[in-house]
Amino acid sequence: MTASDVVGVNGLRVLGVYGHPDDEGQITGTIAAFLAAGNEVTLLCATRGEAGEISDPALSTPETLGYTRELELRASMAQIGLQDVRFLPFRDSGMEGTPENERPDCFHQQTPEVAVPAIISVMRDVKPHLVFTWQKDGGYGHPDHIAAHRHTVAAFDGCGDASVYPEAGDVWQPERLYWGARMMGRFVEIRLEMEKRGLLDEPIDDEQRKRFKEMLERPDPPVSVVVDTREFVAEKRLASSMHRTQFGANGMWAKVPEDLAEKFYGEERFYQARPAWPEGAETQNGFA
């Protein structure tokens, strides 16, 4: 199977809009396939992940983490051949209830009047045919993920309207908008299997186990497109390993055994939101 078979398109421009360095993990294999098939890809990150964790104090400090994570993202995307990585001037909001979440310069605190034209200006510059972003709930409720979803949808809808933020550049209407349809239950299954094999550094505590049970009970999100990324598993793992401050050289994801790697990394799923995916339509392979 060639990369063109995997994504089903070539010669298109693609834009991904996400909240932090490492969020792109849900689309890394698809980006790799797009690039290998001859498409152009731009990745836009709303923040530099300044409120993230630091797996090893030798890697960064809280004061330099944003700079470090920008370099990590660029290094990560270099592993799959993506060069056009851009950032918005907003700060990582951190998780709900943390002091970072209340900062006026953080992403999730930005009004649509600030965030939407910032994204539209990139859309009108890149002129993408396909746009990707986080799903409605941000995967697990992170405020920046939800903000990325909300503002990207608004930017997509307004990008082709000359009366909407005319200062943001010449109008361009992207053709299709997708967001992630990640199955969180699969993440839980991999983690539980790794626990069973004794591959976790720390045991799963009762609170985590309760959350995992809830995730397994949730129905899978609606899916329009499935991308077979099995041939890009090695590249995906290498790209992920560049995010050293977040995952660590000896973190859990570095220890996923080969027999589980294909199950976890070998498929990426998306929902087509614009134009609206017909109810009851069959899931398709690729974007043709």
Secondary structure, DSSP 8 states (H G I E B T S, - for coil): --HHHHH---S-EEEEEESSTTGGGGTHHHHHHHHHTT-EEEEEES---TTS--S-TTT--TTTHHHHHHHHHHHHHHTTT---EEE-S-B---STTSGGGG-TTBGGG--HHHHHHHHHHHHHHH--SEEEE--TTTTT--HHHHHHHHHHHHHHHHTT-TTS-GGG-S----SEEEEE---HHHHHHHHHHHHHTT--SS---HHHHHHHHHHHHS-----SEEEE-GGGHHHHHHHHHT-HHHH-TTSGGGG--HHHHHHHHSEEEEEEEETT--TT---EES--
